[in-house]
Amino acid sequence: MKTIVLLRHGESVWNKENRFTGWTDVPLSEKGIQKAREAGRALVKYADRLSDEEVIKVNIPSGIPLVYELSDDLKPMRNYYLGDQESVKKAAEAVAEQSKAK
C-alpha cells in the first residue's frame, strides 16, 4: 500500500505583494482561495475519477491534510482527513457556504 497526503494552499496576501513569508502564517488572498479550491478539486477529481458534475459537490477544507491510501498499482483504496473529524466537517461546510456566496 502507498500513501499520499494532499494539502490545499493558494496565493497568500504576501505572495501577492511579492513578500517572503518564511514561517509566517499569512492569510490567502481571494485569488488564492479560489485557486486552492480549484487545485484541490482537480486532484480529487483525477484520483477518484469524478465527473465534472460530481467534483463540484466536493468541498475540500483549507489547511487540513487529505490522506489517500493507494493500492500497489496506485488506485485509491480510501481517503480521509487528518485531525478532529468534527472540525473537518465544519471546515468543509464553510467551503460549501463560500461556494454558494459566489
N, C-alpha and C positions, 0 to 999 in steps of 0.2 A: 504494500500500500504506500502511496505517495501522499504528501500533504502540501497544500499551498494556502497561504494566507493573503487575502486581499484587504487593503485598507484604502478607503476613499479619501482623496485630497484634491484640492484645486488651487487656483490662484489666490494668494493671500493679499491683504491690503499692502503689505510691504513688498511683495513680488511686483505688484502693480507700480509701486513707486521706485522699483529697482534698488531696494534696500536689502542688505544682508540680514537674514533672520536668525541664523545660527540655531541656538537652542531656545529662542524666544517663541512663545506661543502667540501667534498673530492670527486674528480672525480672517476668514475667507472674504474676498470681495464678492459682489453679486455675480460677476462673471465666473469666479472660482467655484461658487456654489453650483451654478448651472453646469459648468464643465465637469465638476466632480460627479454630479448626478448622472450626466451622460456617460462618462467613462465607466462608472460602476455598473450601470445598466448594460453597457456594451459587453463588459467582461462576463457578467452573469448570463446575458443572452447567449453568448458564444458557448460558455461552459455547460449551461443547462439546455441548450438548443431550443430556446424560446422563440416564438413568433414575434413580430412587431407588436401585435395586439397584446400578447401575454406580458412582454417585458415592460410595457407602460404601467402595468399594475404593480411592478416591483418597486418597493420603497427601501432603498439602502441607506441606513443612517451614516452620517459622517463620523469619522474617528473611532468606529467600533470595528475591530478586525473580524472579517468574514473568512471562516476556515472552510476549505473544500478538502475532503478526503477522496483521493482518486485511486482507482484500481491500477495495477501494474501497466495496463495499456492506456492509462490516463483518462479513463471515463469517470465522471463524478459518481461517487457512491452515496455521499451525504454531504450536507453543508450545515453550518451553524455559526452563530456569532459568539465571540468570547465575551465574558462579562455577565453581569446580572441580567437575566432574561426580561425582567420587568422594565429595566432601564432601556434595553434594546427595543422592546415593544413600544415604549413611549417615544423613543427617538425615531422609529420607523413611522409612527403615526404623525409626528411633527413633519417629516419629509412629505408624507401624503398631503398634509394641510398646505404646505408650501406649494405643492404642485397644483392644488385646487385654486390657490390665490392668483395664479397666472392667467 
